[in-house]
């Protein structure tokens, strides 16, 4: 992305992509709930942070260490049985987080549009 924009747009794009992929995995879990031997899966946010190559500054020894490696998020199998209630809760949470990220991205573009209109 061009340097004219800050990193927010790229990070929101990565977050939306992560939420979209997680939606696919969660829907697959729900659709295969009655399939014998099906192992539920999930996409972890930790892996998305690696993909975004976020560098977290530690200002205290009590802070968690940040990681920079990784290219993409991964789908990991989950232990235990698949619960419809948990799957639907995860799906609803993921949907809300996706919509929040889309809204933040829309507001970012709206603020850029406002700046461009004011400079005319």
C-alpha positions, -999 to 999 in steps of 0.1 A, spaced: 0 0 0 12 35 -7 29 54 21 3 81 19 -19 60 41 -9 50 76 -7 14 87 -42 13 100 -58 4 67 -34 -25 61 -39 -38 96 -77 -36 93 -75 -53 59 -56 -82 75 -80 -84 104 -110 -85 80 -93 -112 60 -86 -132 93 -123 -128 103 -135 -139 69 -113 -170 70 -124 -178 105 -160 -175 94 -154 -201 68 -139 -225 93 -167 -219 119 -194 -224 93 -177 -257 83 -178 -268 120 -215 -261 122 -223 -278 89 -204 -309 99 -217 -311 135 -234 -345 128 -205 -360 107 -190 -389 125 -153 -384 132 -152 -348 122 -127 -327 141 -136 -291 147 -110 -265 138 -104 -228 145 -82 -200 133 -61 -183 160 -56 -146 163 -21 -151 175 -12 -165 140 -28 -134 124 -6 -111 146 24 -130 132 11 -125 97 8 -88 102 43 -87 115 34 -66 145 62 -56 167 51 -51 202 72 -29 225 78 -42 260 80 -13 284 79 -37 314 91 -71 322 55 -81 330 44 -76 294 41 -105 270 68 -109 244 58 -99 208 67 -120 178 74 -109 143 78 -141 123 51 -159 102 34 -154 69 -2 -163 74 -27 -176 99 -32 -213 102 -62 -235 108 -57 -256 139 -77 -286 151 -94 -282 184 -96 -309 211 -129 -321 225 -164 -326 210 -182 -301 189 -210 -281 206 -236 -264 185 -240 -237 212 -203 -229 214 -200 -230 176 -229 -206 172 -215 -183 199 -181 -183 182 -198 -175 149 -218 -146 163 -187 -132 180 -167 -135 148 -195 -118 129 -196 -88 153 -158 -84 152 -158 -85 114 -185 -59 112 -166 -37 137 -135 -39 116 -154 -31 84 -170 -1 102 -136 12 114 -122 8 78 -152 27 64 -147 55 90 -110 57 80 -119 61 44 -146 87 53 -120 107 72 -97 106 42 -125 117 20 -132 146 43 -95 157 42 -95 155 4 -127 176 2 -113 202 26 -81 207 5 -99 217 -27 
